[in-house]
Structure formats: C-alpha cells, structure tokens
Amino acid sequence: MSLTIRGDRLIVKVAEPPTEHHGLHLPDSYAPDVMGTVIAAGSVRDVQVDDVVIFPPSAGQVVEYENARYLVLHEDELIAVVE
C-alpha cells in the first residue's frame, strides 16, 4: 500500500462486526465498540503499524482505496490498544 498519513491520524483496516452472539442474531443497528488493525500511522505517540485498536463506532472517516474500505481517525479517538 502506498498511502502516506499526515498529522496524528491513523489508517485502520476495520474487522468485520459480529452477526451473532451466543446463538442470537444481532440486528444491523447493533454497534459495539469496533476493532481494527493499524496499517499506517502518522505522528502518533502510542500506536504503531500492526497494532490492534478499539474505537467507538462513530469515530473517524470511512475511505475507500483500491476496492477496500478503511477508517481514518485521530489517535485521541481510540479507546484502547490491544496488547
């Protein structure tokens, strides 16, 4: 990939949301905290490429690049980094 990110932004490949939980079908309106993998990081302090991060569903801006969907968000929008 040849994207260059600016400032304190991250580009995240979002994981697919679950469609079932304990055998129950989850409605499309179900919006748990979202997880994804960082594929590019600007001048951020606590996050690196390949880190798995958790963020609220309303965070960031969805972009499409080479037929794939990514999320661009600021570091301060993250809830946690999975270690």
C-alpha positions as CSV (number, residue, x, y, z in Angstrom):
1,M,0.0,0.0,0.0
2,S,1.3,3.5,-0.8
3,L,-0.8,5.8,1.5
4,T,1.0,8.4,3.5
5,I,-0.8,9.7,6.5
6,R,-0.4,13.2,7.9
7,G,-0.5,14.5,11.5
8,D,-1.8,12.4,14.4
9,R,-4.0,10.3,12.2
10,L,-4.2,6.5,11.7
11,I,-5.5,4.4,8.9
12,V,-7.2,1.3,10.2
13,K,-8.5,-1.8,8.5
14,V,-11.7,-2.5,10.4
15,A,-12.5,-6.0,11.5
16,E,-15.9,-7.4,10.4
17,P,-18.6,-6.9,13.1
18,P,-20.2,-9.9,14.7
19,T,-23.6,-11.0,13.3
20,E,-24.3,-13.5,16.2
21,H,-23.7,-13.6,19.9
22,H,-24.4,-16.8,21.9
23,G,-26.6,-18.1,19.0
24,L,-28.7,-14.9,18.8
25,H,-28.8,-12.9,15.6
26,L,-27.6,-9.3,16.1
27,P,-29.6,-6.6,14.4
28,D,-27.9,-4.3,11.9
29,S,-28.3,-1.4,14.3
30,Y,-26.2,-3.2,16.9
31,A,-23.0,-1.1,17.2
32,P,-20.5,-2.4,19.7
33,D,-17.0,-0.8,20.1
34,V,-15.2,-1.6,16.9
35,M,-11.8,-3.3,16.4
36,G,-9.3,-2.9,13.6
37,T,-5.6,-3.2,12.7
38,V,-3.5,-0.1,12.1
39,I,-2.0,-0.1,8.6
40,A,-0.5,3.4,8.6
41,A,0.3,5.8,11.4
42,G,1.3,9.5,11.2
43,S,3.0,11.3,14.1
44,V,1.3,9.4,16.9
45,R,2.8,8.5,20.2
46,D,1.3,5.3,21.5
47,V,0.3,3.3,18.4
48,Q,2.3,1.5,15.7
49,V,1.5,-0.2,12.5
50,D,0.0,-3.7,13.0
51,D,-1.4,-2.8,16.5
52,V,-5.0,-3.9,17.1
53,V,-7.0,-1.0,18.3
54,I,-10.6,-0.4,19.7
55,F,-12.6,2.7,18.9
56,P,-16.3,3.8,19.1
57,P,-18.5,3.2,16.0
58,S,-18.8,6.9,15.4
59,A,-15.0,7.5,15.2
60,G,-13.2,8.6,12.1
61,Q,-14.0,8.9,8.5
62,V,-14.5,5.9,6.1
63,V,-12.5,6.0,2.9
64,E,-12.2,3.5,0.0
65,Y,-8.9,2.8,-1.6
66,E,-8.2,0.1,-4.2
67,N,-11.6,-1.6,-3.6
68,A,-11.1,-1.8,0.2
69,R,-12.7,0.2,3.0
70,Y,-10.5,1.8,5.7
71,L,-11.1,4.2,8.6
72,V,-9.0,7.4,9.1
73,L,-9.1,8.6,12.6
74,H,-7.2,10.7,15.1
75,E,-5.2,9.0,17.9
76,D,-7.3,10.6,20.6
77,E,-10.4,8.8,19.2
78,L,-9.1,5.4,20.3
79,I,-10.5,3.7,23.3
80,A,-7.6,1.1,23.7
81,V,-4.7,-0.7,22.1
82,V,-4.9,-4.5,22.4
83,E,-1.7,-5.9,23.8
